[in-house]
Amino acid sequence: MKCIGSALLVLSIAAAGSTFGAAQDMQGPPKVLQITREFIKPGKNGDIHDKSESKFVAAMAAAKWPTHYFALNSMSGKSRALYFTGYDSFAAWEKDDKAIEKDKALAAELDRDSVADGELLDGLDQFVFTYDESMSLRPTKSIAGVRYFEIFMVHVKPGQMGKFHEMAQLIMDTHKKAGTSAHWDAFEIAYGGDDEFAFFSLDKSMAEIDTGFAEDKQFRDALGDEGMRKLRELEADCIQDSDSELFSINPAQSYPPPEWVKADPDFWKSSAPAAKPAAAKKPAP
């Protein structure tokens, strides 16, 4: 749907695929999603960064830490890595942090690994999102078999949230009417931004991205001329800016829950390095 207007309408090109489960053991999208974003220095990505990040994974595996996360590496835009950790609530996040703080050995290991990893980075920031079921289309519960994330970011104009929800509902209703295979999970930013939404469409192969573009005509036909006019008006009224990016899951930098490994062992096996005596989780700044 990129051909029908500005980048905002990436909402309508979300391809077929599974949505992600929480980074913990619960099923379905997490209620609270914390994302750490690392910008990688030129020449410091690939195996070099994998080895650095594997120290965090090894430490957590040694401690059998109950909170899990997974990593995405950019396939578009500036070289960067995203680390997704999901929680059932903010209270659960606080409980996890306090448990780590009580372990002095863990804190020391965290510091050492963070200093070493920092040598590879141009910068680091963090964001916190909450799940928005009302703007999610056909969310599923398993990440098994997923390899790619299409991530669509939308910044809503101040005071125009009502029109944004109206536009999102129009797009979702049209996909249902058209019978497309579009799936996505919607998250609203809670900390780290303002009036922003992230839409995640997960793909088992890049052929599913082809499917999303091929279904553009189905969407257009179902929308019709009047619907197209309405969609353009809503877009102009409520969208400040938007962006779309493509990422791939990196198992070497991930600490997945056991059920993910069991469901897709060949893919996740590189995420199980040799155990270390101390434990650490992906650090917050």
C-alpha positions as CSV (number, residue, x, y, z in Angstrom):
1,M,0.0,0.0,0.0
2,K,3.0,2.3,-0.1
3,C,1.9,3.3,-3.6
4,I,-1.4,4.9,-2.4
5,G,0.0,7.7,-0.2
6,S,2.6,8.6,2.3
7,A,4.5,6.2,4.6
8,L,1.7,6.3,7.1
9,L,-0.2,3.8,5.0
10,V,2.4,1.2,5.9
11,L,-0.3,0.1,8.2
12,S,-2.1,-1.4,5.3
13,I,0.9,-3.4,3.9
14,A,1.5,-5.6,6.9
15,A,2.3,-9.0,5.5
16,A,1.2,-12.4,6.6
17,G,2.9,-13.9,9.6
18,S,2.8,-14.7,13.3
19,T,2.9,-12.1,16.0
20,F,5.3,-12.4,18.8
21,G,4.8,-13.9,22.2
22,A,6.1,-12.2,25.3
23,A,9.8,-12.4,26.0
24,Q,8.8,-14.2,29.2
25,D,6.9,-17.5,29.2
26,M,3.4,-16.1,28.9
27,Q,1.5,-16.4,25.6
28,G,0.6,-13.7,23.2
29,P,1.9,-10.1,23.0
30,P,3.3,-8.8,26.3
31,K,1.4,-6.1,28.0
32,V,4.6,-4.1,28.7
33,L,7.4,-4.2,26.1
34,Q,10.8,-2.7,26.8
35,I,13.1,-2.2,23.8
36,T,16.8,-1.4,24.0
37,R,18.2,0.0,20.8
38,E,22.0,-0.1,20.1
39,F,23.6,1.7,17.2
40,I,26.6,-0.3,16.0
41,K,29.9,1.3,14.9
42,P,30.9,0.6,11.3
43,G,32.8,-2.6,11.0
44,K,31.7,-3.7,14.5
45,N,28.6,-5.7,13.7
46,G,28.3,-9.3,12.6
47,D,30.4,-11.9,14.5
48,I,32.1,-9.2,16.6
49,H,28.9,-7.9,18.1
50,D,27.5,-11.5,18.4
51,K,30.5,-12.5,20.6
52,S,30.0,-9.4,22.8
53,E,26.3,-10.0,23.2
54,S,26.7,-13.7,23.8
55,K,28.3,-12.9,27.2
56,F,25.0,-11.6,28.4
57,V,23.2,-14.7,27.1
58,A,25.7,-17.0,28.7
59,A,25.5,-15.3,32.0
60,M,21.7,-15.5,32.0
61,A,21.7,-19.1,30.9
62,A,24.1,-20.0,33.8
63,A,21.7,-18.3,36.3
64,K,18.7,-19.9,34.6
65,W,17.2,-16.4,34.8
66,P,13.4,-16.6,34.3
67,T,13.1,-13.4,32.2
68,H,13.9,-13.8,28.5
69,Y,14.6,-11.5,25.6
70,F,15.3,-11.7,21.9
71,A,17.4,-9.6,19.5
72,L,16.7,-8.1,16.1
73,N,19.3,-6.8,13.6
74,S,18.5,-4.1,11.1
75,M,18.2,-4.9,7.4
76,S,17.4,-1.3,6.5
77,G,18.4,2.1,7.8
78,K,21.3,2.7,10.1
79,S,23.2,-0.4,11.5
80,R,21.5,-1.2,14.9
81,A,20.2,-4.0,17.1
82,L,16.9,-4.1,19.1
83,Y,16.4,-6.1,22.2
84,F,12.8,-7.0,23.2
85,T,11.9,-7.9,26.8
86,G,8.2,-8.4,27.6
87,Y,6.5,-8.2,31.0
88,D,2.9,-8.9,32.1
89,S,3.0,-5.6,34.1
90,F,5.2,-2.8,35.2
91,A,5.2,-4.4,38.7
92,A,6.7,-7.6,37.1
93,W,9.4,-5.5,35.5
94,E,10.2,-3.9,38.9
95,K,10.4,-7.3,40.6
96,D,12.8,-8.5,38.0
97,D,15.1,-5.5,38.3
98,K,15.1,-5.7,42.1
99,A,16.0,-9.4,42.0
100,I,19.1,-8.6,39.9
101,E,20.1,-5.7,42.1
102,K,20.3,-8.0,45.1
103,D,22.9,-10.1,43.5
104,K,26.3,-8.3,43.7
105,A,28.1,-10.9,41.6
106,L,25.5,-10.4,38.9
107,A,25.9,-6.6,39.0
108,A,29.7,-7.0,38.6
109,E,29.2,-9.3,35.6
110,L,26.7,-6.8,34.1
111,D,29.2,-4.0,34.5
112,R,32.0,-5.9,32.8
113,D,29.9,-7.0,29.9
114,S,28.4,-3.6,29.4
115,V,31.8,-1.8,29.3
116,A,33.1,-4.3,26.7
117,D,29.9,-4.0,24.6
118,G,30.0,-0.2,24.8
119,E,33.2,-0.2,22.8
120,L,31.3,-1.4,19.8
121,L,28.5,1.1,19.9
122,D,27.8,4.6,18.6
123,G,24.9,5.1,21.0
124,L,22.1,3.4,23.0
125,D,18.5,4.4,23.9
126,Q,15.5,2.7,25.3
127,F,11.7,2.8,24.8
128,V,8.7,1.4,26.7
129,F,5.5,0.4,25.0
130,T,2.2,-1.0,26.1
131,Y,0.1,-3.4,24.0
132,D,-3.0,-1.9,22.2
133,E,-5.3,-4.8,21.4
134,S,-7.9,-2.5,19.7
135,M,-5.5,-1.6,16.9
136,S,-4.0,-5.1,16.5
137,L,-5.1,-7.2,13.6
138,R,-5.3,-11.0,14.0
139,P,-2.5,-11.3,16.6
140,T,-1.3,-14.9,17.2
141,K,0.6,-16.4,20.1
142,S,3.7,-18.0,18.8
143,I,7.0,-16.8,17.4
144,A,7.9,-20.3,16.2
145,G,9.3,-20.2,12.7
146,V,9.4,-16.3,12.6
147,R,12.6,-14.9,11.0
148,Y,11.8,-11.3,10.1
149,F,10.1,-8.3,11.7
150,E,8.5,-5.5,9.6
151,I,8.3,-2.5,12.1
152,F,6.1,0.5,11.3
153,M,6.4,3.6,13.4
154,V,3.7,6.3,13.4
155,H,3.8,9.7,15.1
156,V,0.3,11.1,15.7
157,K,-0.3,14.9,15.6
158,P,-1.2,16.4,19.0
159,G,-4.9,16.3,19.7
160,Q,-5.7,13.9,16.8
161,M,-5.7,10.6,18.5
162,G,-9.4,10.1,17.8
163,K,-9.0,10.4,14.0
164,F,-5.9,8.1,14.2
165,H,-8.0,5.4,15.8
166,E,-10.7,6.0,13.2
167,M,-8.2,5.6,10.4
168,A,-6.7,2.4,11.9
169,Q,-10.2,0.9,12.3
170,L,-10.9,1.7,8.6
171,I,-7.7,0.0,7.5
172,M,-8.4,-3.1,9.7
173,D,-12.0,-3.4,8.5
174,T,-10.9,-3.1,4.9
175,H,-8.4,-5.9,5.3
176,K,-11.0,-8.1,6.8
177,K,-13.4,-7.3,4.0
178,A,-10.7,-7.9,1.4
179,G,-9.7,-11.2,2.9
180,T,-6.0,-10.3,2.9
181,S,-3.5,-12.2,5.1
182,A,-2.3,-9.1,7.0
183,H,-1.3,-9.5,10.6
184,W,0.1,-7.1,13.1
185,D,0.5,-6.2,16.8
186,A,0.0,-2.6,17.9
187,F,1.9,-0.9,20.7
188,E,1.6,2.6,22.1
189,I,4.7,4.3,23.5
190,A,4.5,4.9,27.2
191,Y,8.1,6.3,27.8
192,G,10.7,7.5,25.4
193,G,8.5,9.4,23.0
194,D,5.1,11.0,22.6
195,D,1.9,10.0,20.7
196,E,3.8,7.3,18.9
197,F,2.7,3.8,17.9
198,A,4.7,0.7,16.7
199,F,3.2,-1.9,14.5
200,F,5.0,-5.3,14.3
201,S,4.3,-7.6,11.4
202,L,6.2,-10.9,11.7
203,D,7.2,-13.1,8.7
204,K,8.5,-16.7,8.5
205,S,10.1,-15.8,5.1
206,M,10.5,-12.8,2.9
207,A,8.1,-14.4,0.5
208,E,5.4,-13.2,3.0
209,I,6.5,-9.7,2.3
210,D,5.9,-10.3,-1.4
211,T,2.4,-11.6,-0.5
212,G,1.7,-8.3,1.4
213,F,2.5,-6.2,-1.6
214,A,0.6,-8.6,-4.0
215,E,-2.5,-8.2,-1.9
216,D,-2.5,-4.4,-2.4
217,K,-5.1,-4.6,-5.2
218,Q,-7.5,-6.6,-3.0
219,F,-7.2,-3.9,-0.3
220,R,-7.8,-1.1,-2.9
221,D,-10.8,-2.9,-4.4
222,A,-12.3,-3.4,-1.0
223,L,-11.7,0.2,0.0
224,G,-13.2,1.7,-3.1
225,D,-12.9,5.3,-4.2
226,E,-14.9,6.8,-1.4
227,G,-12.9,4.8,1.2
228,M,-9.7,5.9,-0.4
229,R,-10.8,9.6,-0.2
230,K,-11.7,9.1,3.5
231,L,-8.4,7.4,4.2
232,R,-6.3,10.2,2.7
233,E,-8.3,12.8,4.6
234,L,-7.7,11.1,7.9
235,E,-4.1,10.6,7.2
236,A,-3.6,14.3,6.4
237,D,-5.4,15.3,9.6
238,C,-3.8,13.0,12.1
239,I,-0.3,11.8,11.0
240,Q,2.8,13.9,11.8
241,D,5.4,11.4,10.4
242,S,6.0,7.7,10.0
243,D,8.7,5.2,9.1
244,S,9.0,1.5,8.1
245,E,12.0,-0.7,8.6
246,L,12.9,-4.4,8.2
247,F,14.8,-6.5,10.8
248,S,15.8,-10.1,11.2
249,I,15.9,-12.1,14.4
250,N,19.4,-12.9,15.6
251,P,19.4,-16.1,17.7
252,A,23.1,-15.6,18.7
253,Q,22.2,-12.4,20.6
254,S,18.9,-13.8,22.1
255,Y,17.9,-15.5,25.3
256,P,14.7,-17.3,24.3
257,P,12.4,-19.2,26.7
258,P,12.8,-23.1,26.5
259,E,9.5,-23.6,24.7
260,W,10.7,-21.4,21.8
261,V,13.9,-23.5,21.6
262,K,11.9,-26.7,21.7
263,A,9.5,-25.6,18.9
264,D,12.4,-24.4,16.6
265,P,15.6,-26.0,17.9
266,D,17.7,-25.7,14.7
267,F,17.2,-21.9,14.6
268,W,17.6,-21.1,18.3
269,K,20.5,-23.5,19.1
270,S,23.1,-20.8,18.6
271,S,21.5,-18.9,21.5
272,A,22.7,-21.5,24.0
273,P,26.4,-20.7,24.7
274,A,28.4,-22.4,27.4
275,A,27.4,-21.5,30.9
276,K,29.2,-18.9,33.0
277,P,29.3,-18.7,36.8
278,A,27.5,-15.3,37.1
279,A,24.3,-14.1,35.5
280,A,23.4,-10.8,33.8
281,K,20.5,-9.5,31.8
282,K,20.6,-7.1,28.9
283,P,21.4,-3.8,30.7
284,A,19.4,-0.7,31.1
285,P,21.4,2.5,30.8
